[in-house]
Amino acid sequence: MFIYFKVKKYTNEILISLYY
């Protein structure tokens, strides 16, 4: 569960990076 949360956060960071 914790790993899933970390991956989700990491993916979110990548999406934000691609957005800008």
Biopython code that builds the backbone (N, CA, C, O; Angstrom):
import numpy as np
from Bio.PDB.StructureBuilder import StructureBuilder

atoms = [
    (1, "MET", "N", (0.832, -1.197, 0.000)),
    (1, "MET", "CA", (0.000, 0.000, 0.000)),
    (1, "MET", "C", (0.876, 1.260, 0.000)),
    (1, "MET", "O", (0.620, 2.209, -0.741)),
    (2, "PHE", "N", (1.895, 1.248, 0.829)),
    (2, "PHE", "CA", (2.800, 2.391, 0.901)),
    (2, "PHE", "C", (3.561, 2.579, -0.409)),
    (2, "PHE", "O", (3.758, 3.703, -0.871)),
    (3, "ILE", "N", (3.979, 1.472, -0.993)),
    (3, "ILE", "CA", (4.704, 1.525, -2.274)),
    (3, "ILE", "C", (3.786, 2.101, -3.358)),
    (3, "ILE", "O", (4.220, 2.901, -4.186)),
    (4, "TYR", "N", (2.537, 1.693, -3.344)),
    (4, "TYR", "CA", (1.552, 2.184, -4.313)),
    (4, "TYR", "C", (1.408, 3.703, -4.200)),
    (4, "TYR", "O", (1.318, 4.409, -5.205)),
    (5, "PHE", "N", (1.390, 4.186, -2.962)),
    (5, "PHE", "CA", (1.268, 5.620, -2.719)),
    (5, "PHE", "C", (2.497, 6.365, -3.243)),
    (5, "PHE", "O", (2.370, 7.440, -3.829)),
    (6, "LYS", "N", (3.673, 5.797, -3.033)),
    (6, "LYS", "CA", (4.917, 6.408, -3.518)),
    (6, "LYS", "C", (4.938, 6.449, -5.042)),
    (6, "LYS", "O", (5.320, 7.457, -5.636)),
    (7, "VAL", "N", (4.535, 5.374, -5.657)),
    (7, "VAL", "CA", (4.497, 5.298, -7.131)),
    (7, "VAL", "C", (3.492, 6.305, -7.668)),
    (7, "VAL", "O", (3.750, 6.974, -8.668)),
    (8, "LYS", "N", (2.356, 6.411, -7.009)),
    (8, "LYS", "CA", (1.320, 7.349, -7.429)),
    (8, "LYS", "C", (1.850, 8.782, -7.357)),
    (8, "LYS", "O", (1.628, 9.575, -8.272)),
    (9, "LYS", "N", (2.535, 9.105, -6.294)),
    (9, "LYS", "CA", (3.102, 10.428, -6.125)),
    (9, "LYS", "C", (4.164, 10.688, -7.199)),
    (9, "LYS", "O", (4.215, 11.766, -7.790)),
    (10, "TYR", "N", (5.012, 9.678, -7.440)),
    (10, "TYR", "CA", (6.062, 9.807, -8.445)),
    (10, "TYR", "C", (5.474, 10.012, -9.837)),
    (10, "TYR", "O", (5.967, 10.838, -10.605)),
    (11, "THR", "N", (4.446, 9.280, -10.157)),
    (11, "THR", "CA", (3.778, 9.416, -11.451)),
    (11, "THR", "C", (3.158, 10.796, -11.593)),
    (11, "THR", "O", (3.197, 11.405, -12.662)),
    (12, "ASN", "N", (2.588, 11.278, -10.497)),
    (12, "ASN", "CA", (1.970, 12.598, -10.485)),
    (12, "ASN", "C", (3.027, 13.678, -10.758)),
    (12, "ASN", "O", (2.768, 14.635, -11.487)),
    (13, "GLU", "N", (4.203, 13.519, -10.173)),
    (13, "GLU", "CA", (5.310, 14.466, -10.384)),
    (13, "GLU", "C", (5.726, 14.475, -11.856)),
    (13, "GLU", "O", (5.990, 15.536, -12.421)),
    (14, "ILE", "N", (5.784, 13.306, -12.468)),
    (14, "ILE", "CA", (6.158, 13.194, -13.884)),
    (14, "ILE", "C", (5.118, 13.882, -14.757)),
    (14, "ILE", "O", (5.465, 14.606, -15.691)),
    (15, "LEU", "N", (3.838, 13.655, -14.453)),
    (15, "LEU", "CA", (2.762, 14.292, -15.219)),
    (15, "LEU", "C", (2.838, 15.808, -15.122)),
    (15, "LEU", "O", (2.628, 16.506, -16.114)),
    (16, "ILE", "N", (3.133, 16.313, -13.947)),
    (16, "ILE", "CA", (3.268, 17.766, -13.740)),
    (16, "ILE", "C", (4.471, 18.277, -14.558)),
    (16, "ILE", "O", (4.391, 19.333, -15.185)),
    (17, "SER", "N", (5.563, 17.535, -14.549)),
    (17, "SER", "CA", (6.763, 17.928, -15.300)),
    (17, "SER", "C", (6.472, 17.993, -16.801)),
    (17, "SER", "O", (6.937, 18.898, -17.494)),
    (18, "LEU", "N", (5.703, 17.026, -17.289)),
    (18, "LEU", "CA", (5.358, 16.996, -18.708)),
    (18, "LEU", "C", (4.395, 18.127, -19.076)),
    (18, "LEU", "O", (4.430, 18.673, -20.178)),
    (19, "TYR", "N", (3.535, 18.454, -18.112)),
    (19, "TYR", "CA", (2.550, 19.510, -18.346)),
    (19, "TYR", "C", (3.209, 20.869, -18.588)),
    (19, "TYR", "O", (2.780, 21.649, -19.438)),
    (20, "TYR", "N", (4.269, 21.126, -17.809)),
    (20, "TYR", "CA", (4.932, 22.433, -17.907)),
    (20, "TYR", "C", (6.138, 22.431, -18.831)),
    (20, "TYR", "O", (6.786, 23.464, -19.003)),
]
sb = StructureBuilder()
sb.init_structure("model")
sb.init_model(0)
sb.init_chain("A")
sb.init_seg("    ")
for serial, (resi, resn, name, xyz) in enumerate(atoms, 1):
    if name == "N":
        sb.init_residue(resn, " ", resi, " ")
    sb.init_atom(name, np.array(xyz, "f"), 0.0, 1.0, " ", f" {name:<3s}", serial, name[0])
structure = sb.get_structure()
